[in-house]
Amino acid sequence: MEERSEFFTPLESQLAARIRARLGELRGTEARVAQVVLDRGADLVHLSVSDVATLAGTAPSSVVRACQRLGFRGFQELKIAAALHAPAVPTPGPAADADDPAARALADTLRAAREALEGITATLGPDDLRAAAELLNGAPQVLLVGTGLSGAVVLDLAYRLRALGLPVDAPADSITAQLVAATLAPGAVCLAVSHTGATRIVVDTARSAREAGAEVLALTSYARSPLTETATCALIAGGQDLVFGLETTASRLAHLAAVDALAQTLLALRGPRAEQALRLSADACARYAY
């Protein structure tokens, strides 16, 4: 596949987010086609289906199938979407020095973070937040699970939900989390956080919670994954991985933004109960401030 040129305009964030959310469903040639679409961005409007097939090393028919798997009727509909989302006036940021890895890393990281945040509304809507908030609001117990880099999101989420007065359990130990999940009562909620949605210990814990009769709420970057297949409700938000095998800050920023939006939705839903809990939380925090 041809390397992406610095002169190509990146695909507009919402459309790119929509495509990245479905990358987990694609394999082989279809995944390569999706990556060409992301890499070429708005420049896609100048390419034919044969051009994309050549760049992806596959046949035009595979390009069409990949577009359909991404939710479009075909390549032409994808091109129209790319044209509609292309910026009317190019607004390039400061050019990164290609010979300076630090400058390139900073530029790529900031771009990925910006695209992840701007793309959230393409994969996460008000109905999703309301459904998740309603599950949490009525839960007698909330179990939070997440490991690795998602653990930081879980810690932030646990703090916010406790501050709103929810009964939260967020075990640091994965075996303890599985034990808690297996004993959850019907109506309880297991909120599982995983960038890929395929982290075995997180998915297994979510499955244990579901088998116990609890509801499962997923926060992940991909619309189709073992975790979303297990979940009652899923919040999809995420970003591009810049380093293979290492979740980037962009995805965690998107997850934290989703957590903020969920907390605000819960605050409105719980009303005076949440306001009272926030006052108690503020009083407790004030004791530790100079």
Legacy VTK file of the C-alpha trace (Angstrom):
# vtk DataFile Version 3.0
C-alpha trace
ASCII
DATASET POLYDATA
POINTS 290 float
0.000 0.000 0.000
1.296 3.439 -0.875
2.451 5.497 2.083
0.230 8.381 3.060
1.443 11.749 1.800
1.566 14.804 4.029
-0.346 16.680 1.286
-3.505 14.527 1.551
-6.365 16.061 3.508
-7.426 13.744 6.381
-10.975 12.472 6.232
-13.292 14.687 8.260
-13.394 13.487 11.845
-17.000 12.287 12.052
-16.794 10.184 8.898
-13.401 8.837 9.919
-14.788 7.936 13.351
-17.682 6.096 11.718
-15.240 4.030 9.652
-12.818 3.336 12.500
-15.677 2.141 14.710
-16.294 -0.673 12.221
-12.687 -1.628 11.516
-12.972 -4.507 13.946
-15.518 -6.148 11.632
-13.150 -6.154 8.644
-10.445 -8.632 7.733
-7.849 -8.964 5.010
-8.559 -7.009 1.843
-11.591 -5.245 3.335
-9.463 -3.894 6.183
-6.883 -2.668 3.673
-9.589 -0.878 1.691
-10.837 0.860 4.841
-7.303 1.970 5.653
-6.861 3.406 2.157
-10.085 5.369 2.646
-8.812 6.745 5.955
-5.358 7.535 4.590
-6.544 9.253 1.417
-9.240 11.238 3.169
-10.898 13.990 1.151
-8.573 13.122 -1.756
-10.795 10.053 -2.184
-13.170 12.102 -4.358
-10.511 12.149 -7.091
-10.042 8.367 -7.109
-11.942 5.648 -8.953
-12.895 2.296 -7.493
-10.020 0.810 -9.528
-7.585 3.340 -8.024
-8.593 2.325 -4.506
-8.383 -1.357 -5.448
-4.822 -0.839 -6.693
-3.802 1.038 -3.541
-5.281 -1.707 -1.362
-3.846 -4.514 -3.486
-7.218 -6.080 -4.223
-10.022 -6.204 -6.790
-12.696 -3.509 -7.382
-15.371 -5.953 -6.227
-13.622 -6.192 -2.850
-13.671 -2.393 -2.598
-17.431 -2.385 -3.113
-17.928 -5.128 -0.512
-15.780 -3.231 1.981
-17.847 -0.072 1.443
-21.027 -2.068 2.067
-19.563 -3.530 5.258
-18.826 0.029 6.363
-22.511 0.917 5.990
-22.554 2.443 2.493
-24.438 1.112 -0.518
-21.261 1.199 -2.571
-18.117 3.123 -3.440
-19.961 6.056 -4.990
-21.962 6.694 -1.832
-18.740 6.654 0.178
-17.181 9.162 -2.248
-20.200 11.442 -1.851
-19.880 11.249 1.940
-16.167 12.088 1.681
-16.958 15.075 -0.566
-19.664 16.347 1.800
-17.303 16.129 4.745
-14.294 17.663 3.014
-13.317 21.091 4.377
-14.296 23.910 2.030
-11.089 25.789 2.768
-7.923 23.871 3.718
-6.719 24.806 7.180
-3.384 23.049 7.563
-1.664 23.207 10.903
2.041 23.798 11.408
4.038 21.401 9.254
5.970 18.801 11.181
9.634 18.266 10.370
9.758 14.837 8.722
13.352 14.382 9.961
12.471 15.133 13.583
10.669 12.171 15.221
9.638 14.273 18.214
8.034 16.943 16.019
6.281 14.272 13.964
5.081 12.482 17.103
3.683 15.685 18.605
1.886 16.656 15.391
0.429 13.166 14.913
-0.658 12.880 18.551
-2.454 16.236 18.556
-4.109 15.470 15.221
-5.325 12.074 16.459
-6.647 13.586 19.690
-8.516 16.317 17.819
-10.035 13.846 15.357
-11.079 11.481 18.162
-12.917 14.213 20.048
-14.509 15.724 16.953
-15.630 12.303 15.778
-17.513 11.281 18.927
-20.895 12.471 17.668
-20.603 10.102 14.700
-20.636 7.056 16.982
-22.216 8.251 20.239
-25.643 9.862 20.345
-27.974 11.294 23.001
-30.136 8.149 22.928
-27.091 6.034 23.839
-26.239 8.295 26.766
-29.824 8.348 28.021
-30.089 4.556 27.864
-26.800 4.150 29.748
-27.764 6.753 32.359
-31.128 5.103 32.973
-29.455 1.717 33.508
-27.048 3.212 36.037
-29.661 5.346 37.784
-31.811 2.357 38.663
-28.968 -0.006 39.595
-28.672 -1.272 43.184
-24.968 -1.923 42.502
-22.513 -0.787 39.827
-19.379 -2.799 39.049
-16.682 -1.073 37.001
-14.082 -3.143 35.174
-11.159 -2.243 32.950
-7.485 -3.104 32.776
-4.277 -1.760 31.296
-4.600 1.763 29.919
-8.386 1.616 30.334
-7.821 1.394 34.075
-7.310 5.164 34.223
-10.729 5.694 32.655
-12.282 3.333 35.209
-10.720 5.296 38.096
-12.094 8.553 36.709
-15.511 6.996 36.151
-15.616 5.506 39.666
-14.897 8.908 41.198
-17.615 10.632 39.188
-20.298 8.013 39.800
-19.587 7.913 43.546
-19.786 11.711 43.647
-23.269 11.432 42.120
-24.343 9.011 44.851
-24.221 5.704 42.965
-23.162 2.512 44.801
-19.932 1.767 42.939
-17.470 -1.114 43.222
-14.265 -0.884 41.157
-11.909 -3.689 42.251
-8.279 -3.189 41.279
-7.771 -6.948 41.150
-9.236 -8.705 38.092
-10.034 -11.930 39.958
-11.960 -9.970 42.590
-13.837 -8.236 39.790
-14.866 -11.607 38.365
-16.046 -12.770 41.783
-18.145 -9.634 42.210
-19.556 -10.000 38.684
-20.659 -13.569 39.350
-22.647 -12.459 42.416
-24.369 -9.389 40.966
-28.120 -9.281 41.430
-30.603 -8.712 38.601
-30.815 -4.992 37.928
-27.188 -4.384 38.866
-24.891 -2.976 36.181
-21.426 -4.032 35.105
-19.789 -1.154 33.213
-16.836 -2.519 31.251
-14.223 -0.300 29.588
-12.015 -1.656 26.805
-10.512 0.161 23.816
-10.583 -2.917 21.570
-13.573 -4.583 23.211
-11.593 -7.797 23.037
-9.554 -7.806 26.272
-10.193 -11.305 27.592
-10.336 -10.562 31.321
-12.737 -7.646 30.784
-14.990 -9.566 28.386
-15.038 -12.623 30.661
-16.034 -10.453 33.629
-18.808 -8.832 31.598
-20.062 -12.272 30.548
-20.095 -13.436 34.177
-22.162 -10.393 35.097
-24.610 -11.066 32.282
-24.960 -14.715 33.293
-25.737 -13.575 36.844
-28.648 -11.519 35.494
-27.007 -8.083 35.612
-27.026 -5.525 32.822
-23.771 -4.894 30.958
-22.795 -1.425 29.767
-19.761 -1.216 27.456
-17.485 1.747 26.768
-15.285 0.902 23.789
-13.879 2.200 20.513
-15.345 -0.422 18.169
-19.002 -1.042 17.360
-18.521 -4.791 16.822
-16.469 -6.737 19.340
-16.852 -9.552 21.885
-17.653 -6.914 24.502
-20.421 -5.211 22.516
-21.894 -8.622 21.718
-22.190 -9.211 25.468
-23.421 -5.731 26.372
-26.976 -4.589 26.986
-25.954 -1.086 25.927
-22.748 0.244 24.362
-21.118 3.665 24.233
-18.833 3.843 21.185
-16.081 6.461 21.178
-12.449 6.152 20.230
-9.511 7.247 18.164
-6.790 6.115 15.858
-3.899 3.990 17.131
-0.638 5.616 16.077
1.591 2.848 17.433
0.697 -0.767 16.701
-0.203 -2.625 19.873
-0.372 0.505 22.029
-3.634 2.313 22.683
-3.124 6.014 22.144
-4.123 8.930 24.317
-6.703 9.828 21.651
-8.888 6.859 22.545
-8.672 7.549 26.256
-9.557 11.197 25.660
-12.630 10.064 23.714
-13.576 7.651 26.505
-13.108 10.339 29.156
-15.270 12.732 27.144
-17.962 10.047 26.978
-17.649 9.593 30.751
-18.099 13.345 31.267
-21.193 13.376 29.074
-22.579 10.335 30.901
-21.992 11.990 34.289
-23.792 15.153 33.196
-26.698 13.100 31.866
-26.907 11.258 35.179
-26.811 14.538 37.108
-29.839 15.785 35.194
-31.626 12.447 35.589
-31.015 12.041 39.336
-31.787 15.654 40.197
-31.782 16.512 43.947
-30.266 13.139 44.920
-27.212 13.804 42.799
-26.960 17.421 43.916
-26.982 16.352 47.567
-24.327 13.722 46.879
-22.177 16.314 45.102
-22.414 18.641 48.110
-21.267 15.846 50.422
-18.443 15.032 48.040
-17.379 18.682 47.881
-17.388 18.889 51.701
-15.223 15.771 51.952
-12.733 17.133 49.397
-12.618 20.526 51.121
-11.073 18.936 54.207
-7.966 18.115 52.218
-7.496 21.534 50.609
-5.357 24.343 52.057
LINES 1 291
290 0 1 2 3 4 5 6 7 8 9 10 11 12 13 14 15 16 17 18 19 20 21 22 23 24 25 26 27 28 29 30 31 32 33 34 35 36 37 38 39 40 41 42 43 44 45 46 47 48 49 50 51 52 53 54 55 56 57 58 59 60 61 62 63 64 65 66 67 68 69 70 71 72 73 74 75 76 77 78 79 80 81 82 83 84 85 86 87 88 89 90 91 92 93 94 95 96 97 98 99 100 101 102 103 104 105 106 107 108 109 110 111 112 113 114 115 116 117 118 119 120 121 122 123 124 125 126 127 128 129 130 131 132 133 134 135 136 137 138 139 140 141 142 143 144 145 146 147 148 149 150 151 152 153 154 155 156 157 158 159 160 161 162 163 164 165 166 167 168 169 170 171 172 173 174 175 176 177 178 179 180 181 182 183 184 185 186 187 188 189 190 191 192 193 194 195 196 197 198 199 200 201 202 203 204 205 206 207 208 209 210 211 212 213 214 215 216 217 218 219 220 221 222 223 224 225 226 227 228 229 230 231 232 233 234 235 236 237 238 239 240 241 242 243 244 245 246 247 248 249 250 251 252 253 254 255 256 257 258 259 260 261 262 263 264 265 266 267 268 269 270 271 272 273 274 275 276 277 278 279 280 281 282 283 284 285 286 287 288 289
